Amino acid sequence: MKKLIVAIDGPSGVGKSTLSKLLALDLGYVNLDTGAMYRAVALSAMRQGIDANNHEALRLLCKDIKISFARDDAGERVLLNDEDVSAAIRTPEISLLTAAVAACPDVRQALVATQRGLGAEGGVVLEGRDIGTVVFPHADVKFFLKASAEVRGQRRFLELQAKGVNVDLARTIVEVQARDTADINRNTSPLVQAEDAVVIDTGDLDITQVLERMSAVIAELRGSGEQNLAD
């Protein structure tokens, strides 16, 4: 059976990371969290005191760092120069900085090349904001997940609270909206829904329900051989 390239796009807080992991596990595929790659660059830039507007410094930074993924009994981990930064890249500060770093054309060029290399043979699930439009425009299956900023802000608020982070709900929602604005309006690879993507509103669905819908779409593809399932 052909190994598929599955693209999952959408704004922050729609459940892309969780669903990508679960779908990859169900399919026996490799999960490539592309958003985490940009977060890792942002974390490295912050640690080195690099301004997000200094594109030359960011370009050189991308040449000097190594981003990889590992899976063990504890789950999937994001490694920055072999350091586990899975938790460090998920703070509100890094979330906002990532939008600015991801707008740098040289950063996107470097990471897109890496992502294409890792996923070229298929058997991968990739999630991000431009997977189905830029990284793999000919992906076998494309999903676009969405939900209101209020719903996504509430999810993020509860997630951070559970980790013991002192956060404010209203501010968290504003930060989600600010991230959306930055992602949609950036000049390089803005957040946009691919025309042939299957759109799923996750606002009123739990993770299991969304995963079931995605699995059904993939089962339909495998059964019919159709390449365009957005209709």
N, C-alpha and C positions, 0 to 999 in steps of 0.2 A: 504494500500500500504506500502511495506517495506520501512523503513527509511534508506537511503544510507549513507555510509561513502565516502566522496569525498575528494581525496588528490590532492593538487596542489603544484607541486615542480618546481624549477628553480632557476637560479642565481638572484642576486639583480637587481632591475630595470626593470624587465619584466612585472610588473603590477600585481604581485601575490596578494598583499594586497587589492588593489582596486577590482580586479575580485573576490576574495574570499568573500568580503563583499557583492558585488552585486549578486553573485550567491546564497549565503546563503539567502539573502533577497528574491530573486525570488522563491526559493524552500521552504521558510519558515523554514529554518534550522538555527542552531547556527553556527556562524563564530568563529573559533579558530585561531587567528593570532599567530602561534607558533614562528615566527621570532621575534615578539614583546616581547615574553617572554624572549628570549635570550638577546634582547636589554635592557630589564628591569634589568636583572642580571648585564649586563655590566655597566649600569648607576649606580646601587647600588655599584658595585665594585669601580667605579671611585670616587664616593662620599666618600667612606670609605678608599680610598687610597690603595686598594688591587691590587697588581700586577697580571696581567692576567696569569703569569706563576706560581703563588702560588696556586696550585691546592687544597691544604688542606684548605686554607683560603676561596677559592671559594666554596668548599664543605660545609663548615660551614655556609657560607653566604646563600646558597640555603635553609638551614634548618630554617633560621631566617627571611626570607622575604616571603611575600604573594603577588602573582601576580594574578590579576583577570581582568575580562572584564565587561563592562557595556554599555548599549545602551539606549540612550534617544533621545530627539528631535534634539539635536546637532550632533548626530551620535554615532559611537562606540568609546569608550574610554578605554585606558589601564591604569590600576591602580596598583601602587606599594605601598604596605602597605596602601591602600585606598587613595593614592595621585594620581591625574591625571597626568601621565607622557607622554601622547600621543605625545606631541610636543618635549619634552626633549629627548626622545629616538631616534629621527629622525635626529640628527645632524651628520655631517661628522665624527666628533671625535668618537661618539658612534658607527657609522657604522663600522669603522676600529677596534675599541676595541671589538666589538661583535664577529668578526671572531676569535679572540684569545680566548675569553671567551668560545665560543661555542666548541672550540677544547678540552676543559677539559672534560674528561670522566665522572667525578662525576656530573658536571653541566648537561650534556646530560642525564645521567641516572635519575637524579631528575626530569627534565622537561619532559622527555619522559613518565615517570610513570604518571605524572600529565595529560599529553595529552591523554594517553590511557584511563585513568579513565574518563575524560570528554567526550571522543568520543565513548566509548564502546557500547552504546545503539544505535548508528547511528543517523541520522538526523543532521549531522555535515559536515561542510566544513572546512578543515584544509589546511593551506598553510605553506610552509617552504622549506627546502632543502633535507630532508630525510623522508618525510611523507610516500611516497609510497614504500620506500625501507626498512625503519627501524621501524618507529612508527606504521604504519598500512600497512604492506606488502600485506595484503589481502583486501585492500580497494576495494569497489565495482567499483569505477571509479578513474582512475589515469590520471592526466594531467601533462605534462612537458612543461613549457613555456620557450622560448628562444628568444634572440635577440643579435645583436652584441654589444660589449663593447662600441663602439662609439655611437650607438643609445641609449643605457641605460645611458651612461654618459651625453648625451645631455638632456635626460628626467630629470635626477637628477639635473642637472645644472639649468634648467628652473624652476623646483619645488622649489629649494632653493632660487633662485632669486625672485620668487613670494612671498616668505616669508620674503624678505628683507635681506637675508643672502648674504654677500659679498663673492662670489666664483669665481674661475677661471675654465673655461671649460676644458682646457687641464689637469689641476690637477684633476678635477673631474673624467675624463675618466681614468686617471692613478689609482685613488683610486678604481674605479670599477674593473679594471683589477687586482689590488692587492687583493681585496676581493675575486674575482674569484679564484685566485691562492691559497689563504688560504683555501677556502671552498673545493676546489677539492683535495688538497693535505693533508688535515688533516687526522690523523690516525683513529679517531673515527667518524663514520657516515659521510664520505665525500659526497660532492655533486655528485650525479650520477643519470643518467636517468634510471628509472625502465624499464625492457624489455617490459612490457605490458602497458606502458604509452602511452596515445595519445599525440603526440608532436604537439605543435602549435607555429609557429614563429610569434611573435607579432611585429616584426620590421616594417612591412608595414601595420599593422592593427590598428584601433583605439579600444578603450575599448569596444564599442558596438559590433563591428564585432567579437572580440574574445569571448565575452559573448554569442553571438548567436551561435558560433561554439560549445562552451562548452555545452550550453543548448540542442543543437541538439544531441550531443553524449549521454547525459543523457536521453533524450527522446527515443533514439534508444534502450538504455539499458532497459528502463522500458517497451518498446513495444515488444522487442524480447527475453528478459531474458538472453541475451548473457553476459558473464562475461568478455570476452577478446575483446575489441574494438580497439585494436591498429593496427590490420591488415587492 
